[in-house]
Amino acid sequence: MAIAQWLNQTIGFFIFFFLDIFDYLFCFIYKTLDLFFEYEWKPCYCSFPLEAQAKTRKIIVSERGDYSNVVSMTRTKIHFDEISDTLYARGPSLLMRLSKLVSSVKFFNYTGLIMRHNVKKTRSGSKKRLMTLNSTVVEKLPTTPRWSDCHCSFCTSWLSPSNKDSLYVKVQQPKDNKKARDNVVFIHGFLSSSSFWSETLFPNFSDTAKSNYRLIAVDLLGYGRSPKPNDSLYTLREHLEMIEKSVISQYKLKKFHVVAHSLGCVLALALAVKHPGAIKSLTLLAPPYYKVPKGVQAAQYVMRKVAPKNVWPPMQFGASLISWYEHLGRTVCLVLCKSHRLVDSLTRLLTLNRMRTYLIEGFLCHTHNGSWHTLHNIIFGSGGKLDSYLDYVRDHVDCDITIFHGRKDEVIPVECSYSVKTRVPRATVHVIPDKDHITIVVGRQKEFARELELIWQTSKTIYK
């Protein structure tokens, strides 16, 4: 075991060393391509410019000494604390040192505004006032897909006037909608879509459940058929507001059950905190809750737990690649996401059309901007918030809480679910042997459908 760990770390050191270099080089490549296709330099998070010239749509925020946060204009107001520091401060890598070198020689004229508290004198002796971005200051602007995003009819269906302002929602309800006794909202995880639920569970619920429950599965902002605004920072508040607008308000939900997977668990807990009287039951699958030690930066800690820069197992290597490397992650999206129709066709051909490819929809039908910001601002950025969310749910949310986790989950360790229970003692944890992050549902959908029906039928009030 010790030798295997040593080999993993040694090989990983060299591989990630070269990945640092490649990501730095791709920074140059993408800035050149962006200039060619979009007629302007695009700021990224791997540089720390001390000065920038004013121009619309971009903001460079200087909050921590030399560290500057490059922020795009967003469609709604944003708070600085909604932006995870892992976006622009991911540790002392070769990439960061080279980025500082680039900024020092002023190779790029980044667009934006530097916002600081202090007043600096220009060379001419005049003063330039710069402010901090502590509270909401920015409004979002309309957007179109970037050149590196997929432009197929599926991925751009949200651009139609009737779809661009709300999420895509898949609803299965009784033929006579008045007979629906309850509502169930399903929230998918990272790199997934509503198909994760509608293609697995919806067909397998009993006739009784289908006649009593309205089942609502949503494509989160940036995924599936939902809007993928290029100017969005995909913060927790943005995700929540879109769910509220597209599901809770649209379907006039007063009370509802919630079933959430992975990333969706963070959104489910945030919904429970915001709408404590509306939640009838919470079912969480593989919740990404890590106990953060005192005195440690929460987002940085969670990032290193989720993506520890290991080359083995492959799931951890993939997580590290898309978490640490902004430009290499964009390259993966450019190669795979723009080719998702080809991947789907080849999969069907190679399996003689025997394999259902609904998982490809969620895994590949997104943009790099959406996945990058969602990963950092939700999964990593929520590291310092989940303690308070769980405490609030424990003390103020009147519902049963059931947790499922696959024993062989290599993405989110099963200890995360046990940690939730230590925070919320009334939660019930079910660890499923021989199942991982995906097969906790896929492959056992009939069994899981029965388990959910039992949870809904027996849900009860905890506090009188």
C-alpha positions in Angstrom: 0.0 0.0 0.0 2.8 2.4 0.9 4.6 1.7 -2.4 1.5 2.2 -4.4 0.8 5.5 -2.7 4.4 6.6 -3.3 4.2 5.7 -7.0 0.9 7.5 -7.2 2.4 10.7 -5.7 5.6 10.5 -7.7 4.0 9.9 -11.1 1.4 12.5 -10.2 4.1 15.1 -9.5 5.5 14.8 -13.0 2.2 14.6 -14.7 0.7 17.6 -13.0 4.0 19.5 -13.5 3.5 19.1 -17.2 -0.2 19.8 -17.0 0.7 23.1 -15.3 2.8 24.0 -18.3 0.2 22.9 -20.8 -2.5 24.9 -19.1 -0.3 28.0 -19.2 0.3 27.5 -22.9 -3.3 27.0 -23.6 -4.0 30.3 -21.9 -2.1 32.0 -24.7 -3.8 29.9 -27.3 -7.4 30.6 -26.1 -6.7 34.3 -25.8 -5.5 34.4 -29.4 -8.5 32.3 -30.6 -10.9 34.4 -28.6 -9.5 37.5 -30.1 -9.9 36.0 -33.6 -13.4 34.7 -33.2 -14.8 37.2 -30.7 -12.7 40.3 -31.4 -11.5 40.9 -27.8 -9.2 39.4 -25.2 -11.0 37.4 -22.6 -9.8 37.5 -19.0 -9.2 34.3 -17.1 -8.5 33.2 -13.6 -4.9 32.1 -14.0 -3.5 35.6 -14.0 -3.2 38.3 -11.3 -3.1 41.7 -13.2 -2.4 44.7 -10.9 -3.9 47.1 -13.4 -6.4 46.9 -16.1 -8.0 49.4 -18.5 -11.7 50.1 -18.2 -14.1 48.4 -20.6 -17.6 47.0 -20.3 -18.6 43.5 -19.3 -15.6 42.6 -17.3 -14.5 43.4 -13.7 -11.2 42.6 -12.1 -11.6 42.6 -8.3 -8.5 43.1 -6.1 -9.4 42.0 -2.5 -6.4 40.1 -1.1 -3.2 42.0 -1.8 -1.7 40.7 -5.1 -4.7 38.4 -5.8 -7.2 39.7 -8.3 -10.5 38.1 -9.1 -11.5 38.3 -12.7 -15.3 38.5 -12.8 -17.6 38.5 -15.8 -20.6 40.7 -15.9 -23.6 38.8 -14.6 -27.3 38.7 -15.4 -28.3 39.5 -11.8 -26.6 41.3 -9.0 -23.8 39.4 -7.3 -22.0 39.5 -4.0 -18.3 39.0 -3.7 -18.7 36.3 -1.1 -20.6 34.2 -3.7 -17.4 33.8 -5.7 -15.2 31.0 -4.5 -11.6 31.9 -4.0 -10.5 28.6 -5.6 -11.3 30.2 -8.9 -8.3 32.5 -8.8 -6.1 31.1 -6.0 -5.5 27.4 -6.4 -2.1 27.1 -4.7 1.5 27.8 -5.6 1.7 26.0 -8.9 4.0 26.6 -11.8 0.9 28.0 -13.7 0.4 30.7 -11.1 4.1 31.8 -11.0 4.1 32.0 -14.8 0.9 34.0 -14.7 2.4 36.5 -12.4 5.3 36.8 -14.8 3.0 37.5 -17.7 1.2 40.2 -15.7 4.5 41.8 -14.7 5.6 42.3 -18.3 2.1 43.5 -19.2 1.7 41.2 -22.2 -2.1 41.4 -22.1 -4.3 44.4 -21.8 -7.1 42.8 -19.8 -10.5 44.5 -20.0 -12.2 45.5 -16.8 -12.2 47.7 -13.7 -9.9 47.2 -10.7 -11.9 47.8 -7.6 -10.0 48.7 -4.4 -10.5 50.8 -1.3 -7.4 52.9 -1.8 -6.7 55.8 -4.1 -3.7 55.6 -6.4 -2.0 58.4 -8.2 -1.4 58.1 -11.9 1.8 59.2 -13.5 0.3 62.5 -14.5 -0.4 63.2 -10.9 -4.1 62.8 -11.1 -6.0 60.5 -8.8 -8.0 57.4 -9.8 -10.6 56.2 -7.3 -11.0 52.4 -7.0 -13.6 50.6 -4.8 -14.0 47.2 -3.4 -16.7 44.8 -4.6 -18.2 43.8 -1.2 -21.9 44.0 -2.0 -24.0 43.8 -5.1 -22.8 46.1 -7.9 -23.1 44.4 -11.2 -26.0 43.7 -13.6 -25.9 40.9 -16.1 -26.2 41.5 -19.8 -27.6 39.3 -22.7 -25.3 36.7 -24.1 -24.8 34.2 -26.9 -22.8 30.9 -27.0 -19.0 31.3 -27.3 -17.3 29.9 -30.4 -15.9 27.0 -28.4 -19.4 25.9 -27.2 -21.7 23.6 -29.0 -24.2 25.3 -31.3 -26.5 22.4 -32.1 -30.3 22.8 -31.8 -30.4 20.8 -28.5 -27.7 22.9 -26.8 -29.1 26.2 -28.0 -32.8 25.5 -27.7 -32.8 27.8 -24.6 -32.1 30.8 -26.8 -35.7 30.9 -28.1 -37.7 33.7 -26.5 -40.0 31.3 -24.7 -37.1 29.3 -23.0 -34.3 31.7 -22.2 -35.7 33.0 -18.9 -36.5 29.7 -17.2 -35.0 26.2 -16.7 -36.1 23.2 -18.6 -38.4 21.1 -16.5 -39.5 17.5 -17.1 -42.9 16.8 -15.5 -44.7 13.5 -15.0 -48.1 13.9 -13.4 -51.4 12.0 -13.1 -53.7 12.2 -16.1 -56.1 14.1 -13.9 -53.7 16.7 -12.4 -56.3 17.5 -9.6 -55.6 14.0 -8.1 -51.9 14.7 -7.5 -51.6 14.4 -3.7 -48.0 15.6 -3.5 -45.1 17.1 -5.5 -41.6 15.8 -5.7 -38.7 17.9 -7.0 -35.6 16.0 -8.4 -32.3 17.9 -8.5 -29.4 16.3 -10.4 -25.7 16.4 -9.7 -22.6 17.8 -11.5 -22.3 17.0 -15.2 -25.8 15.5 -15.3 -29.4 16.5 -16.3 -33.0 15.8 -15.6 -32.6 12.6 -17.7 -30.7 11.1 -14.7 -34.2 10.9 -13.0 -36.7 10.8 -15.9 -35.0 7.9 -17.7 -34.4 5.8 -14.7 -36.9 6.4 -11.9 -40.0 7.9 -13.6 -40.8 4.7 -15.6 -40.3 2.5 -12.5 -42.6 4.1 -10.0 -45.7 2.1 -9.2 -49.1 3.0 -10.7 -50.1 4.2 -7.2 -47.2 6.6 -7.1 -47.8 7.8 -10.6 -51.4 8.6 -9.7 -50.6 10.4 -6.5 -47.4 12.3 -7.1 -46.4 15.0 -9.6 -42.8 14.3 -10.4 -40.7 17.3 -11.4 -37.1 16.9 -12.6 -35.2 20.0 -13.6 -32.1 20.7 -15.7 -30.0 23.1 -13.6 -28.7 26.3 -15.0 -26.0 25.5 -17.6 -27.0 21.9 -18.2 -29.2 19.9 -20.6 -31.9 22.1 -22.2 -31.7 24.8 -19.7 -30.1 28.3 -20.3 -26.4 28.3 -20.5 -25.6 32.1 -20.3 -22.0 32.8 -21.0 -22.1 35.9 -18.8 -23.2 34.0 -15.7 -21.0 33.1 -12.7 -23.3 30.2 -11.8 -23.4 31.2 -8.1 -25.5 29.5 -5.5 -28.0 32.3 -5.5 -28.3 32.2 -9.3 -29.1 28.5 -9.3 -31.6 28.9 -6.4 -33.4 31.8 -8.0 -33.8 29.9 -11.3 -35.2 26.8 -9.4 -37.6 29.0 -7.5 -38.7 30.8 -10.7 -39.0 27.8 -12.9 -40.3 25.2 -10.5 -41.7 26.5 -7.2 -43.4 29.6 -8.6 -44.2 28.1 -12.0 -46.0 25.1 -10.5 -47.3 26.9 -7.4 -45.7 24.5 -5.0 -46.6 25.0 -1.4 -45.3 21.7 0.0 -43.0 19.3 -1.8 -40.5 16.4 -1.3 -36.9 16.9 -2.6 -34.6 14.2 -4.0 -31.1 15.4 -4.8 -27.8 13.8 -6.0 -24.3 15.0 -5.3 -24.1 18.7 -6.2 -27.9 18.8 -6.1 -27.7 18.1 -2.3 -26.1 21.5 -1.7 -28.9 23.2 -3.6 -31.5 21.0 -1.8 -30.1 22.1 1.6 -30.1 25.7 0.5 -33.7 25.4 -0.6 -34.6 23.9 2.7 -33.0 26.8 4.5 -34.8 29.3 2.3 -38.2 27.5 2.3 -38.2 25.6 5.6 -42.0 25.2 5.8 -42.3 23.8 2.3 -40.1 20.7 2.6 -41.9 17.5 3.3 -38.9 15.2 3.1 -35.2 15.5 2.0 -33.6 12.5 0.3 -29.9 13.1 -0.4 -27.7 10.9 -2.5 -23.9 11.2 -1.9 -23.9 14.7 -0.3 -20.5 16.4 -0.7 -20.2 17.5 2.9 -16.6 17.7 4.2 -15.9 18.7 7.8 -13.6 21.7 7.5 -11.0 22.0 10.3 -10.9 25.3 12.2 -8.6 27.9 10.8 -8.6 26.4 7.3 -9.9 28.1 4.2 -13.1 26.1 3.6 -13.2 26.2 -0.2 -9.5 25.4 -0.6 -9.9 22.5 1.8 -12.9 21.0 0.0 -11.2 21.4 -3.4 -8.3 19.4 -2.2 -10.6 16.7 -0.8 -12.6 16.4 -4.0 -9.6 16.8 -6.4 -6.4 15.8 -4.5 -4.2 15.8 -7.7 -4.0 12.0 -7.9 -3.5 10.1 -11.1 -5.2 7.0 -9.6 -8.1 6.2 -9.4 -9.1 7.6 -12.8 -12.2 9.4 -11.3 -9.9 11.4 -9.1 -7.6 12.2 -12.0 -10.5 13.5 -14.0 -11.8 15.5 -11.1 -8.3 17.1 -10.6 -8.0 17.9 -14.3 -11.3 19.8 -14.5 -10.9 21.4 -11.1 -7.3 22.8 -11.3 -6.9 23.6 -14.9 -9.2 26.2 -16.4 -7.9 26.0 -20.0 -7.3 22.2 -20.2 -10.9 21.8 -18.9 -12.1 24.1 -21.6 -10.2 21.9 -24.1 -11.9 18.8 -22.9 -15.3 20.6 -23.4 -14.2 21.8 -26.8 -13.3 18.2 -27.9 -16.1 16.3 -26.2 -19.1 18.7 -25.7 -19.0 20.0 -29.2 -19.0 16.4 -30.4 -21.7 15.0 -28.1 -23.9 14.0 -31.1 -21.0 12.1 -32.6 -20.3 10.4 -29.3 -23.9 9.5 -28.9 -24.1 8.0 -32.5 -20.8 6.1 -32.1 -22.0 4.6 -28.8 -25.3 3.5 -30.3 -23.4 2.0 -33.3 -20.8 0.1 -31.3 -23.5 -1.3 -29.0 -25.9 -2.1 -31.8 -28.3 0.4 -30.3 -28.6 -1.7 -27.2 -27.3 1.0 -24.8 -29.4 3.9 -23.8 -27.3 7.0 -24.0 -29.3 9.4 -21.8 -26.3 9.9 -19.5 -24.4 11.5 -22.4 -26.9 14.3 -22.4 -25.9 15.5 -19.0 -22.3 14.6 -19.1 -21.6 16.4 -22.4 -24.4 18.9 -23.0 -23.0 21.9 -21.0 -20.5 24.7 -21.5 -17.1 25.0 -19.9 -18.1 28.4 -18.4 -21.1 26.7 -16.7 -19.3 23.6 -15.4 -16.2 25.5 -14.3 -18.1 28.1 -12.3 -20.6 25.7 -10.9 -17.9 23.4 -9.7 -16.0 26.1 -7.9 -18.8 28.4 -6.7 -21.2 25.6 -5.6 -19.2 22.4 -4.6 -16.0 24.1 -3.4 -17.5 27.5 -2.4 -20.2 25.9 -0.3 -17.6 24.3 2.0 -17.9 27.1 4.5 -21.7 27.3 4.3 -22.9 23.7 4.8 -22.3 23.6 8.5 -24.8 26.4 9.0 -27.2 25.0 6.5 -27.2 21.6 8.2 -27.6 23.2 11.6 -30.6 25.2 10.4 -32.2 22.1 8.8 -31.6 20.2 12.1 -33.2 22.9 14.2 -35.9 24.5 12.0 -36.8 22.3 9.0 -39.8 20.1 9.8 -39.1 17.0 7.7 -37.5 13.5 7.6 -34.0 13.3 6.1 -32.8 10.1 4.4 -29.3 9.7 2.9 -28.1 7.1 0.4 -24.5 6.5 -0.5 -22.6 3.9 -2.6 -19.9 2.0 -0.7 -17.7 2.1 -3.7 -18.2 5.8 -4.5 -14.8 7.2 -5.6 -16.1 10.7 -6.2 -17.7 11.5 -2.8 -16.5 9.3 0.0 -19.1 7.6 2.2 -17.7 9.4 5.2 -19.4 12.6 3.9 -22.8 11.0 4.5 -21.8 9.9 8.0 -20.6 13.5 8.7 -24.1 14.8 7.7 -25.6 12.4 10.3 -23.3 13.7 13.0 -24.6 17.2 12.3 -28.2 16.1 11.9 -28.7 13.1 14.2 -32.2 12.4 13.0 -31.0 11.7 9.5 -31.1 8.1 8.3 -28.1 6.8 6.3 -28.3 3.8 3.9 -24.9 2.6 2.5 -25.4 0.5 -0.5 -22.8 -2.2 -1.1 -21.0 -2.5 -4.5 -22.5 0.7 -5.8 -20.7 3.9 -6.8 -21.6 7.5 -7.5 -23.8 6.7 -10.5 -24.9 3.1 -9.9 -26.5 4.3 -6.6 -29.4 5.0 -9.0 -28.6 3.6 -12.4 -28.9 -0.2 -12.4 -31.0 -0.2 -9.2 -33.7 2.1 -10.3 -36.6 -0.2 -9.5 -35.4 -0.8 -6.0 -34.7 2.8 -5.4 -38.1 3.8 -6.7 -39.7 1.6 -4.1 -37.5 3.1 -1.4 -38.5 6.6 -2.4 -42.2 5.7 -2.4 -41.8 4.4 1.2 -40.1 7.6 2.3 -42.9 9.8 0.8 -45.6 7.6 2.3 -44.2 7.6 5.8 -42.9 11.2 5.9 -44.1 12.8 9.0 -43.9 16.0 11.0 -41.0 16.1 13.5 -42.0 19.1 15.5 -45.5 19.8 16.8 
